[in-house]
Amino acid sequence: MTAPATLILFSQPVTVDKNPAVAGQALNAGDEVATQAGGHAGIQFPDGSYVRMTPSTTVQISGVQMQRSGNLQSADLLQKAGRTLVNVQHLASGATFKVGGHSVSAEVRGTQFELLVRTNNTNLIKVFEGTVRVNGKQTTNVNAGQEIDADANGNLSAVRAIQRDAQDPYALTAQCAKAVSLGTTPGTMQISTGDPISTGQTQEVDYDSSGGVVSVALCYPGSFMTLSVIDPNGVVHDNHNGSSPVMGNLQGPAGRYRAIVHAISVSPAEAFVVAFATNAPCVAAASGDSEVGTIVRETLSNSQLARGLEDSGASGVSITFQGTSPTSARLSYSSNIGGTPVSWTIVFYAATPNLGAVITQVTVRGINVTTQVLKYLGAYGGAAISSIPSGYTVDRVYSCAGANGDHMMVIEGHR
């Protein structure tokens, strides 16, 4: 199958195995991702699980295995230094996800947590959602809202409530995600973390949207920050209430929304988070794609696939999108042509700037049919899939169900 993980590059400098990193490049077992000063990156898995990395962080992928369904069977990562945010989708029975620090490891089944490996080889684990099993000299469970320390020898501290840290952006992600989730489409959410800023400084976060009601939130530890959003028409929308989260909802056209974060009275410097989301409807475009200015929105629904199969005259073939997900789209193929049953699954996800895909390998009578995937798609009404995307940056991929139950894949991006 294709590589089980992808590099998401937010800002350079970042390396993979000590070579300059390329946005969207494939990552396999043994690869080491390292962010330098000022560098931000992420490791994205097809099921929507991810690892986000602050500057001066090094993570090695020790091993990854995928299930036939496209879900993670196991992931084993080693964090050698720095700070990460780990978000793991709920795993199937028997599946595992483990992140090792220095003399300590964290095992999860579906949760969001942070791991900090300090320069003196001590560790700090904060849990934001779910439960994390922490293994050192002892083993203990750490629940949402709690944190635990581990010394360089793996001795664990007592579990305690998460302590405030103005330099930590990841503790704010859950707050900002919740702030923009009401009334918006889950797959449209974008969460961006910012390096610490102090009085008089500003930072910009951009969001490419297909339009509608755009929700935005700024989250920060304390002091006083404000938020300005410039819509695609150049109109400035200010929010000066100063308490976290600073929120705004605006009706706007398709295009780029620019969030400007202002540090009004912040000393010492503090990290921040900006979250965006929209209320984009789960409706397939008649032609499968729509463009407004620089914004691209591609859709492909089960009803469109069914019409393609009917027009091709194919029989004994089924191609459908299964379930819904805010981070991926799962396409299942099955056929029984000439008495030979064949089936496989493709999981599409945002491997920004590309469209990522994991194809389940299937062997039929000793023949690996994975290489025939694009041929099947082209022959049986799925030609649109093999041409997605073309000439634009993929920002988000998700799957949803329309009012009539028509499941579809949505790809949002920009040129």
VEXDREN-2710 file (C-alpha; in Angstrom, 1 decimal):
% VEXDREN-2710
k/r/px/py/pz
1/MET/0.0/0.0/0.0
2/THR/1.0/3.6/-0.1
3/ALA/3.0/5.1/2.9
4/PRO/1.1/4.9/6.2
5/ALA/1.8/8.5/7.2
6/THR/2.4/11.9/5.6
7/LEU/4.4/15.0/6.6
8/ILE/2.4/18.1/7.2
9/LEU/4.7/21.1/6.9
10/PHE/3.5/24.3/8.6
11/SER/6.7/26.3/8.5
12/GLN/10.4/25.6/7.8
13/PRO/13.0/24.6/8.9
14/VAL/12.0/20.9/9.2
15/THR/14.0/17.8/8.2
16/VAL/13.2/14.2/7.5
17/ASP/16.1/11.9/8.2
18/LYS/18.3/15.1/8.3
19/ASN/17.3/16.1/4.8
20/PRO/15.2/19.2/4.1
21/ALA/11.5/18.3/4.4
22/VAL/9.0/18.6/1.6
23/ALA/5.3/19.3/2.3
24/GLY/3.2/16.2/1.8
25/GLN/6.1/13.7/1.6
26/ALA/5.5/10.1/2.5
27/LEU/6.6/8.8/5.9
28/ASN/7.4/5.2/6.7
29/ALA/8.7/3.2/9.7
30/GLY/12.2/4.4/10.6
31/ASP/11.8/7.9/9.4
32/GLU/12.7/10.7/11.8
33/VAL/11.1/14.2/11.6
34/ALA/12.8/17.1/13.3
35/THR/11.7/20.7/13.6
36/GLN/14.4/23.3/14.1
37/ALA/14.0/26.7/15.7
38/GLY/10.9/28.3/14.2
39/GLY/9.9/25.1/12.4
40/HIS/6.4/23.6/12.8
41/ALA/5.3/20.2/11.4
42/GLY/2.9/17.3/11.8
43/ILE/2.7/13.6/11.2
44/GLN/-0.7/12.8/9.7
45/PHE/-2.2/9.3/9.6
46/PRO/-5.0/8.2/7.2
47/ASP/-7.6/7.6/9.9
48/GLY/-7.3/11.2/11.1
49/SER/-4.9/10.6/13.9
50/TYR/-2.0/13.0/14.0
51/VAL/1.0/14.3/15.9
52/ARG/1.8/18.1/15.9
53/MET/5.3/19.3/16.6
54/THR/6.5/22.6/18.0
55/PRO/10.0/24.0/17.2
56/SER/13.0/22.0/18.4
57/THR/11.1/18.7/18.4
58/THR/12.3/15.3/17.1
59/VAL/10.0/12.3/16.5
60/GLN/10.8/9.0/15.0
61/ILE/8.2/6.6/13.5
62/SER/9.3/3.2/14.9
63/GLY/6.5/1.2/13.3
64/VAL/3.1/1.5/11.7
65/GLN/0.6/-1.2/10.6
66/MET/-2.7/-0.6/8.8
67/GLN/-5.8/-2.8/8.8
68/ARG/-7.5/-3.9/5.6
69/SER/-10.2/-1.3/6.4
70/GLY/-7.6/1.5/6.3
71/ASN/-7.7/2.0/10.1
72/LEU/-4.6/2.0/12.2
73/GLN/-3.7/-1.4/13.6
74/SER/-0.7/-0.1/15.5
75/ALA/1.5/2.9/15.6
76/ASP/4.7/3.2/17.7
77/LEU/6.5/6.6/17.9
78/LEU/9.6/7.7/19.8
79/GLN/9.8/11.3/20.8
80/LYS/13.5/12.2/21.4
81/ALA/13.0/15.9/22.3
82/GLY/10.5/18.7/22.3
83/ARG/6.8/19.1/22.6
84/THR/4.0/17.3/20.7
85/LEU/0.2/17.2/20.6
86/VAL/-1.1/13.7/19.9
87/ASN/-4.6/13.2/18.7
88/VAL/-5.7/9.6/18.2
89/GLN/-9.0/8.6/16.7
90/HIS/-10.8/5.9/18.5
91/LEU/-9.1/2.6/17.7
92/ALA/-10.7/-0.7/16.9
93/SER/-10.4/-3.6/19.4
94/GLY/-6.9/-4.9/19.5
95/ALA/-5.3/-1.8/17.9
96/THR/-2.6/0.2/19.7
97/PHE/-1.0/3.7/19.6
98/LYS/2.1/4.3/21.7
99/VAL/4.4/7.3/22.0
100/GLY/7.6/6.9/23.9
101/GLY/9.5/9.7/25.6
102/HIS/12.7/9.4/27.6
103/SER/12.3/6.3/29.9
104/VAL/8.5/6.6/29.8
105/SER/5.7/5.8/27.3
106/ALA/2.1/6.7/26.8
107/GLU/-0.5/4.2/25.4
108/VAL/-3.9/5.3/24.2
109/ARG/-6.9/4.0/22.3
110/GLY/-8.6/7.3/21.4
111/THR/-7.6/10.5/23.1
112/GLN/-5.8/13.8/22.8
113/PHE/-2.7/14.5/24.9
114/GLU/0.6/16.3/25.0
115/LEU/4.1/15.0/25.6
116/LEU/7.0/17.2/26.6
117/VAL/10.5/15.8/26.6
118/ARG/12.7/18.3/28.3
119/THR/16.5/18.9/27.6
120/ASN/17.3/17.2/31.0
121/ASN/15.4/14.1/29.8
122/THR/12.5/14.6/32.2
123/ASN/9.0/14.2/30.8
124/LEU/5.6/15.9/31.2
125/ILE/2.3/14.4/29.9
126/LYS/-1.0/16.4/29.8
127/VAL/-4.3/14.7/28.9
128/PHE/-6.9/16.8/27.3
129/GLU/-9.4/14.2/26.2
130/GLY/-9.9/10.5/27.2
131/THR/-7.4/8.5/29.2
132/VAL/-3.7/7.8/28.7
133/ARG/-1.9/4.8/30.3
134/VAL/1.6/6.1/31.3
135/ASN/4.3/3.5/31.7
136/GLY/7.5/4.3/33.6
137/LYS/9.0/2.6/36.7
138/GLN/5.3/2.4/37.6
139/THR/2.1/2.4/35.5
140/THR/-0.8/4.7/36.0
141/ASN/-3.8/6.1/34.2
142/VAL/-4.0/9.8/33.6
143/ASN/-7.5/11.2/32.7
144/ALA/-8.7/14.3/30.9
145/GLY/-7.7/17.5/32.7
146/GLN/-4.8/15.9/34.5
147/GLU/-1.0/15.8/34.0
148/ILE/2.0/13.7/35.3
149/ASP/5.7/14.2/35.4
150/ALA/8.4/11.5/34.9
151/ASP/12.0/12.0/35.8
152/ALA/14.9/10.8/33.6
153/ASN/14.8/7.4/35.2
154/GLY/11.1/6.8/34.6
155/ASN/9.9/7.6/38.1
156/LEU/6.4/9.0/38.0
157/SER/5.0/11.8/40.0
158/ALA/1.5/11.9/41.5
159/VAL/-1.2/12.7/39.1
160/ARG/-2.4/16.3/39.4
161/ALA/-4.6/18.9/37.6
162/ILE/-3.1/20.5/34.5
163/GLN/-1.0/23.5/35.5
164/ARG/-1.1/26.8/33.6
165/ASP/1.8/27.3/31.2
166/ALA/1.8/30.4/29.1
167/GLN/4.3/28.9/26.6
168/ASP/2.2/25.9/25.8
169/PRO/-0.2/26.3/22.9
170/TYR/-1.6/22.8/23.0
171/ALA/-3.5/23.2/26.2
172/LEU/-5.7/25.7/24.4
173/THR/-6.7/23.6/21.4
174/ALA/-9.7/21.9/23.0
175/GLN/-11.1/25.2/24.2
176/CYS/-10.8/26.7/20.7
177/ALA/-12.2/23.7/18.9
178/LYS/-15.3/23.7/21.2
179/ALA/-15.7/27.4/20.7
180/VAL/-16.2/27.1/16.9
181/SER/-17.9/23.7/16.8
182/LEU/-21.5/24.8/17.4
183/GLY/-23.5/25.2/14.2
184/THR/-20.5/24.4/11.9
185/THR/-19.5/21.4/9.8
186/PRO/-16.9/19.3/11.7
187/GLY/-14.8/18.6/8.6
188/THR/-14.3/22.4/7.9
189/MET/-12.4/23.0/11.2
190/GLN/-8.9/24.3/11.1
191/ILE/-6.9/24.8/14.3
192/SER/-3.6/26.7/14.2
193/THR/-1.1/27.2/17.1
194/GLY/1.0/30.3/17.4
195/ASP/4.5/30.8/18.9
196/PRO/4.5/33.1/22.0
197/ILE/4.0/36.8/21.4
198/SER/4.3/39.8/23.7
199/THR/3.0/43.3/24.0
200/GLY/2.9/45.1/20.6
201/GLN/3.4/42.0/18.5
202/THR/1.0/40.5/16.0
203/GLN/0.7/37.2/14.1
204/GLU/-1.5/36.2/11.2
205/VAL/-3.4/33.0/10.6
206/ASP/-5.1/32.4/7.2
207/TYR/-8.1/30.2/6.4
208/ASP/-9.4/29.4/2.9
209/SER/-13.1/28.9/3.0
210/SER/-15.9/28.1/0.5
211/GLY/-18.0/30.7/2.2
212/GLY/-21.1/30.9/4.4
213/VAL/-21.1/31.6/8.2
214/VAL/-17.5/31.6/9.3
215/SER/-16.8/31.0/13.0
216/VAL/-13.4/32.0/14.4
217/ALA/-12.0/31.9/17.9
218/LEU/-8.8/33.1/19.6
219/CYS/-7.6/31.3/22.7
220/TYR/-4.7/32.3/25.0
221/PRO/-3.7/31.8/28.6
222/GLY/-4.3/35.3/30.1
223/SER/-3.3/38.9/29.9
224/PHE/-4.9/40.8/27.0
225/MET/-5.0/39.8/23.3
226/THR/-7.5/40.9/20.6
227/LEU/-8.6/39.5/17.3
228/SER/-9.2/41.1/13.9
229/VAL/-10.5/39.1/10.9
230/ILE/-10.2/40.5/7.3
231/ASP/-12.7/38.8/5.0
232/PRO/-12.1/38.2/1.3
233/ASN/-13.7/41.6/0.4
234/GLY/-11.1/43.4/2.6
235/VAL/-13.6/44.2/5.3
236/VAL/-12.1/44.3/8.8
237/HIS/-14.1/42.6/11.6
238/ASP/-12.7/43.4/15.1
239/ASN/-13.3/41.6/18.4
240/HIS/-11.9/43.4/21.4
241/ASN/-13.5/41.7/24.4
242/GLY/-10.1/40.4/25.5
243/SER/-11.2/37.3/27.4
244/SER/-10.4/33.9/26.1
245/PRO/-11.9/32.7/23.9
246/VAL/-12.3/35.8/21.7
247/MET/-15.0/34.8/19.3
248/GLY/-16.5/36.0/16.0
249/ASN/-19.1/34.8/13.5
250/LEU/-19.4/36.5/10.2
251/GLN/-21.3/35.8/7.0
252/GLY/-18.9/36.0/4.1
253/PRO/-18.0/34.9/0.6
254/ALA/-15.7/32.2/-0.6
255/GLY/-12.0/33.2/-0.3
256/ARG/-9.2/33.7/2.2
257/TYR/-10.0/34.9/5.7
258/ARG/-7.1/36.5/7.6
259/ALA/-7.1/36.4/11.4
260/ILE/-4.7/39.0/13.0
261/VAL/-3.9/38.3/16.6
262/HIS/-2.8/41.4/18.6
263/ALA/-0.9/41.2/21.8
264/ILE/-2.2/44.3/23.7
265/SER/-0.8/43.7/27.2
266/VAL/1.1/40.5/27.3
267/SER/4.3/40.1/29.4
268/PRO/6.0/37.8/29.3
269/ALA/5.2/36.3/25.9
270/GLU/2.3/33.8/25.6
271/ALA/1.3/31.2/23.1
272/PHE/-2.1/31.2/21.4
273/VAL/-4.5/29.2/19.2
274/VAL/-6.8/30.3/16.4
275/ALA/-9.6/28.0/15.2
276/PHE/-11.9/28.4/12.2
277/ALA/-14.9/26.5/10.9
278/THR/-17.8/27.1/8.6
279/ASN/-21.4/25.8/8.1
280/ALA/-20.7/24.4/4.6
281/PRO/-23.7/22.1/3.7
282/CYS/-23.2/18.4/2.8
283/VAL/-24.4/18.9/-0.8
284/ALA/-22.7/17.5/-3.8
285/ALA/-22.1/19.9/-6.7
286/ALA/-23.8/18.9/-9.9
287/SER/-20.5/18.7/-11.8
288/GLY/-18.6/17.3/-8.8
289/ASP/-16.5/20.5/-8.3
290/SER/-17.0/24.2/-7.9
291/GLU/-14.5/27.1/-7.9
292/VAL/-15.0/30.6/-6.7
293/GLY/-11.9/32.7/-7.2
294/THR/-9.0/30.8/-5.7
295/ILE/-11.2/28.5/-3.7
296/VAL/-11.8/24.9/-4.8
297/ARG/-14.5/22.5/-3.5
298/GLU/-14.6/19.0/-5.0
299/THR/-17.4/16.6/-4.1
300/LEU/-18.2/13.0/-5.1
301/SER/-21.3/11.2/-3.8
302/ASN/-22.6/7.7/-3.8
303/SER/-25.4/8.7/-6.1
304/GLN/-22.9/10.1/-8.6
305/LEU/-20.9/6.9/-8.4
306/ALA/-24.1/4.8/-9.0
307/ARG/-24.9/6.8/-12.1
308/GLY/-21.4/6.3/-13.4
309/LEU/-21.7/2.6/-12.9
310/GLU/-25.1/2.5/-14.6
311/ASP/-23.8/4.6/-17.6
312/SER/-20.8/2.3/-18.0
313/GLY/-23.1/-0.8/-18.1
314/ALA/-21.1/-2.5/-15.3
315/SER/-22.8/-5.3/-13.4
316/GLY/-21.7/-7.0/-10.2
317/VAL/-19.7/-4.0/-9.2
318/SER/-20.2/-1.8/-6.2
319/ILE/-18.3/1.5/-5.3
320/THR/-19.5/3.4/-2.3
321/PHE/-18.4/5.8/0.4
322/GLN/-18.8/4.3/3.8
323/GLY/-19.7/6.2/7.0
324/THR/-18.7/9.8/7.8
325/SER/-15.5/11.3/9.2
326/PRO/-14.3/14.9/9.8
327/THR/-10.8/14.0/8.6
328/SER/-11.1/11.4/5.8
329/ALA/-13.3/9.6/3.3
330/ARG/-13.5/5.8/3.0
331/LEU/-14.3/4.4/-0.5
332/SER/-15.1/0.7/-0.7
333/TYR/-15.0/-1.4/-3.9
334/SER/-16.4/-4.9/-4.4
335/SER/-17.1/-7.0/-7.5
336/ASN/-17.8/-10.5/-8.5
337/ILE/-16.8/-10.6/-12.2
338/GLY/-16.4/-14.1/-13.7
339/GLY/-17.0/-15.7/-10.3
340/THR/-13.9/-14.0/-8.8
341/PRO/-14.7/-11.8/-5.7
342/VAL/-12.5/-8.8/-5.3
343/SER/-12.7/-6.1/-2.7
344/TRP/-10.5/-3.3/-1.4
345/THR/-10.8/0.0/0.4
346/ILE/-9.2/3.4/-0.2
347/VAL/-9.0/6.0/2.6
348/PHE/-8.6/9.6/1.3
349/TYR/-7.2/12.3/3.6
350/ALA/-5.5/15.7/3.5
351/ALA/-1.8/15.2/2.9
352/THR/-1.4/18.9/2.4
353/PRO/-0.7/20.1/-0.2
354/ASN/-1.7/16.8/-1.8
355/LEU/-4.6/14.4/-1.6
356/GLY/-3.4/11.4/0.5
357/ALA/-4.6/7.9/-0.1
358/VAL/-4.0/4.5/1.5
359/ILE/-5.1/1.6/-0.6
360/THR/-5.7/-1.8/1.0
361/GLN/-3.7/-4.5/-0.6
362/VAL/-5.8/-7.4/-1.8
363/THR/-4.6/-10.7/-3.2
364/VAL/-6.9/-12.8/-5.4
365/ARG/-5.7/-16.2/-6.3
366/GLY/-2.2/-15.2/-5.7
367/ILE/-2.4/-12.0/-7.6
368/ASN/-1.9/-8.6/-5.9
369/VAL/-4.7/-6.4/-7.4
370/THR/-3.7/-3.2/-5.7
371/THR/-2.0/-1.9/-8.9
372/GLN/-5.3/-2.2/-10.7
373/VAL/-7.1/0.3/-8.5
374/LEU/-7.0/3.2/-10.9
375/LYS/-8.0/0.9/-13.8
376/TYR/-11.0/-0.2/-11.8
377/LEU/-11.9/3.4/-11.0
378/GLY/-11.6/4.5/-14.5
379/ALA/-13.5/1.6/-16.0
380/TYR/-16.4/1.7/-13.5
381/GLY/-17.5/5.3/-13.2
382/GLY/-14.8/6.5/-10.8
383/ALA/-12.6/8.4/-13.3
384/ALA/-13.2/11.6/-11.3
385/ILE/-11.3/10.1/-8.4
386/SER/-8.2/9.5/-10.3
387/SER/-8.1/13.1/-11.4
388/ILE/-8.5/14.6/-7.9
389/PRO/-6.8/16.9/-7.2
390/SER/-5.3/18.9/-10.1
391/GLY/-3.4/22.1/-9.7
392/TYR/-4.4/23.2/-6.2
393/THR/-3.5/22.8/-2.6
394/VAL/-5.7/20.4/-0.5
395/ASP/-6.6/21.9/2.8
396/ARG/-9.3/19.5/4.2
397/VAL/-10.9/16.2/3.3
398/TYR/-14.0/14.9/5.0
399/SER/-17.0/12.7/4.4
400/CYS/-20.6/13.4/5.3
401/ALA/-24.2/12.4/4.6
402/GLY/-26.7/14.6/2.9
403/ALA/-30.3/15.1/4.0
404/ASN/-31.3/12.2/1.8
405/GLY/-28.6/9.9/3.3
406/ASP/-26.3/10.3/0.2
407/HIS/-22.8/9.8/1.5
408/MET/-20.1/11.8/-0.1
409/MET/-16.4/12.9/0.0
410/VAL/-15.6/16.6/0.2
411/ILE/-12.2/18.1/-0.7
412/GLU/-11.7/21.7/0.2
413/GLY/-8.6/23.6/-1.1
414/HIS/-7.2/26.6/-2.8
415/ARG/-5.1/27.7/-5.8
END
